[in-house]
Amino acid sequence: MSVLATTDEVADDQLLLDLLNSTPRADGVPTDALDDRAASRAWQMAHGGRGTPAELARVRAARDVLQGVVRDLESPSSLAPFTEKVHYRPVATDDGLAWTLDVAADEALAVRAILAWDRLRQTAPGRLRPCANDECSLFLLDRSKANTARWCSMAVCGNRMKARRHYQRRRELQD
């Protein structure tokens, strides 16, 4: 069974970022926000998914590969197994052609995230990246005009990194 789904770029960008950031560290310990069945089902449904176990398995597998690709630890070609049976289908409308994604229902969320990554890679190169805090496992999508954002959150990681640099400079001056 396949499903036709129109894509919403803003929603798909958020899906991608939420998926990449579903493995945060809590007190230095890696966690997986998609481990809990009820929470993962709610996450899937909130992002336009069906909430099935098969869909979750595919989303988690795509997440792991996408995280490696964004961190430059894996080649983009490692995404090939997720896109083998994906097609765009034109649908004639009064305004012209609308392109819809033709993909198996349980594959749609994973495929939308991968297609969002590729679109960002092409249209906004370098704006999707890991947080500059080595202790953070999150990602950011830099929407600043200058493309200078470094942290997933200025309030959390940015503040921590700036405080560390400040204390390091003070220690160096005291030595």
N, C-alpha and C positions, 0 to 999 in steps of 0.2 A: 504494500500500500504506500502510495506517495501522497504528499501534501503540497498544495500550492500555497505559498505564503509571500505576500509582498513584504519588502524589507523597509524598515524605518531606520535610517542611518543613525540618528541620535539614540534611539532605543538600542540599536545593535552596538554602538560604541559603549553605552552603559553596561550592556550585557557582557561585553568583552572585559571591561575594567572590573566589574563585579566578579566575573569568573576568575580572572587572574588573581584578584585579591581575596579569594575564598580560602586561602591557606595562610592566615596571619600567624604571627608569633604572639603568644600570651605569656608574659614574664619570661621571654627567651625560649619558650617551648613551642615548637611548631604545632599548629592545630589545623583542622580541616572543617570549615563551616558546613560542608556537604556530607559529613559523617553521619549526623543524626537524620534518620529517615523522615521524620515529620518536618524538620527544618529544611531539609533538602527538597522535599516535595513542595513546600511553600515557596522556596527560592525558585524552583523550576516554573511553577505556576505564575509567579510574579514577573518572570521574564518571558512569558508567552509560551511556556512549555506545557507538556501534558502531565508531568509528575510521575512518569512510569520509572520503574527500576532500570529498564533498558536504556531509557533516555539519560538517566543519571549516570550510568556506567559510561556511556559515550561522552557525556559532557566532562566527566572527571578525566577520562583518558585524553580528550582534546586539551583540557586545561593543563595537564602535565606537560604535554608537548609544546603548547603555546608559551608556557612559562620558560621553557628551555630556549625556544626560538627568540623570544624577546630579550632574554639574558645573553644571547649569542652563544649558548652552549650547545644548541642543536641547529641543524640546517633547516631552512624552510621546507625542503623536500621531505622532511619527516612528517609533514602534514598531509602528504599524498593519500594515505589510507582513508582519511576523513572526507576526501573530496572526489573519490573515484566515481561515485554514482550520483553526482550532483549535476543538475542542469538548470539553466534559466530558460523559461518558456515565455515567448511573447504573447500578450493578450491584447487584441485590438479593442480600443475604446474610442469614444467620440473625440477625444483629444489626441489620438495617435496610438502608439504602442506603449504598453506598460509591461515591464519585465517582472516575472514572478519566479520565485525559487521553487524548483521541483525537486523534492527530496523526501526520503522516507520520514515518516512522522517522528520517530524516535531519534532521528539524526538531525533534525532541524535546528535545535538550540546550538549544538556543537558546530554545525556548519555556519550558522549565522555569526558566531563568535570568530571563526576562522576567516570568513569573508570580511568582517569588520576589521580584523587585524590587517588583512591584505590591502583593503581600501586605505586605511591609515598609513600603511607603509608607503603607498604610492602618493597619496595626497598630502600627508603631513609627516614626512620622513623624520625620524628621530624624536617625535613628540610622545610616543608611547615608550616608556622606559622604566627600569627598576628604580626604586627609591635610592638616593645616594647614601643613605644610612646603611652601613654594612650589617647592622644588627636587625634591620627591617627586611621583611620578605615581600612587601607590597610593591605595587606598580603605580605609576601616575600617567595621566594623559595631560601633557602640558598645553594648556590653552592660552598661555600668556603671549602677548604680541612678540616679545623678544626671544621666546623659547628658552628661558633661563631657569625655569622651575627645576628644583633638584630633589625635593622631598615629597613624599606622598601626602604629608600634612605639615604645614608650617607650624601649627600649634603643637604637634607632637614631635615628629622627627626633626623638623627644622629648628625648633627650640632646643632640643637635646644636643644637636650637633653644634649649634652656636654656643651653647653653654659649655660644652666640652672644649671648644677652641678657646673660649675666654679663660677657663680655668688653666688650660695648658699654657697659654701666654703668661698668665700670672705666675705660674710655677717657674717658667723659664726666666722671668724677670727677677724672681726671688733667689734663684740659684747663682 
